[in-house]
Amino acid sequence: MKKEQVKVKCIGMDERGKGIVKVRGQRIHVPNLIEGETAVVEIIQRKNFKEVKVVQILEKSKYRVVPDQSLEGQWEGCQLQHLSNEGQAEFKQKMVERLLKPYGKVSKILTMDDPYHYRNKVISTVAYNQKREIISGIYEENTHRVIPVTQCMIHNKQADKIISTIRKIAKTYKMQPYNEDARQGFLRHILIRTGFATKEVMVVLVVSNQIFPGKKNFIKELLKVHPEITTIVMNINNRQTSVVLGDKEQVLYGKGYIEDILCERVFQISAKSFYQINPIQTEVLYGKAIEMAKLKGNEVVLDAYCGIGTISLIVSDKVKEVIGVEVNKEAVKDAIKNAKRNKITNAYFHQEDAGEFMVGLAKQKQTIHTVFMDPPRGGSDQKFLSSLVRLSPKQIVYISCNPTTQERDLRYLTKQGYKVREIQPVDMFPQTVHVESIILMTYCGSEAKQ
Ligand SMILES: C[S@@+](CC[C@H](N)C(=O)[O-])C[C@H]1O[C@@H](n2cnc3c(N)ncnc32)[C@H](O)[C@@H]1O
């Protein structure tokens, strides 16, 4: 092991929010360092990797703020907590511009006024610490070691309180935390989902098997402390996987889902369905995406990767018909119920892989005016994109939480005759390095193909 201290100047920031410095011509990435700052850093050269940490900041950035030190463990998830709101906005704007500016002007990022405690879904992984006390939090990167998180600046506050109560009751009921390496134990994760508008609360206990002695008393005790809980679900996940939820679930209390309101529509959300985690910014996101499409009322639109049908049902009164496609069975069930619940009769949902569904639509030569697409972080696949081009809708509104894969898909679509008209970043995930962006593209015909 070799240790040295060097004075450095931070010349930029990487996509993980780390400061980039140069030491003897070599680029090094330093946590907790902001572009423009000078600092003394310590470099520890271990066998296979370098560990770098800030020892002293000599010249501070105007964007530096002191994060709340009383919140345990939150460094892991909130990589930008040492940056002010303006600093975070600039960081994200630059990140999107780096990737998307070659396609057109990037509008100013839409930020949040109160960027704290916005997460309506909190997942906490349960484990024993070295003193065999039950802790819960998040995995340290690339390990099975759980870093305790008791309170976090972005979590719904009530969710953190409920998780803390469950940790205490779990001890009384001898619910052993699951150990990933030994594949032993019972309680794996606690997931809390809250309805921002309705205040409904869902607790999901992710366990390794369905034998839960003392279940009734556990529920009684939990509800006594937290009468605000409206439903409790037990999800059984006995696989060796980093995926949190298993396939099987059992409703232990209440209706098994919560409801929330977005853009004046009511949505039922099941444990396994996707639902945007920042309700205030979701309304901003959907509002902007729908506004960009400038729909007149006679269009047939497709909502690809539609989840529980949020975009479909919100846009439904501005179009003739909306078709939603989504691979997750539970989410599609929610979407169909949500259409009924909101008395919407021009929305149709299909449970299928979006790529396969697109191939079918292209074969039938279906006319679609606008495609809203909101794929997962990995972006779309070639099957989807090539059929999208065959279908050649007049416009595409591409929403993404990963500008890198969005740019990859854009490269293909712009080569196939689409032109980018608007790029709008939205900060859905303050304090973290993640950013959402919406892109409007219009079809300029085959002559525009490169
Ligand atoms: C980022 S979410 C967007 C959901 C929805 N638009 C919303 O705003 O709530 C992506 C959705 O794509 C779904 N999905 C993932 N892979 C898919 C595929 N191959 N085909 C269809 N849907 C898929 C996920 O289940 C998830 O609901």
The ligand as a Gaussian input file, in Angstrom:
#p B3LYP/6-31G(d) Opt

LIG

0 1
 C      -39.737000       4.039000     -17.063000
 S      -41.126000       3.022000     -16.844000
 C      -42.378000       4.037000     -17.545000
 C      -43.796000       3.714000     -17.194000
 C      -44.817000       4.809000     -17.432000
 N      -44.654000       5.452000     -18.692000
 C      -44.807000       5.815000     -16.308000
 O      -44.461000       6.979000     -16.518000
 O      -45.197000       5.438000     -15.183000
 C      -40.842000       1.780000     -18.013000
 C      -41.901000       0.704000     -18.096000
 O      -41.516000      -0.191000     -19.160000
 C      -41.889000      -1.500000     -18.788000
 N      -41.091000      -2.398000     -19.653000
 C      -39.821000      -2.821000     -19.477000
 N      -39.432000      -3.578000     -20.511000
 C      -40.462000      -3.630000     -21.389000
 C      -40.672000      -4.252000     -22.642000
 N      -39.724000      -4.977000     -23.204000
 N      -41.863000      -4.081000     -23.246000
 C      -42.854000      -3.347000     -22.667000
 N      -42.715000      -2.756000     -21.472000
 C      -41.549000      -2.870000     -20.837000
 C      -41.623000      -1.566000     -17.304000
 O      -42.350000      -2.614000     -16.703000
 C      -42.069000      -0.167000     -16.862000
 O      -43.433000      -0.179000     -16.506000

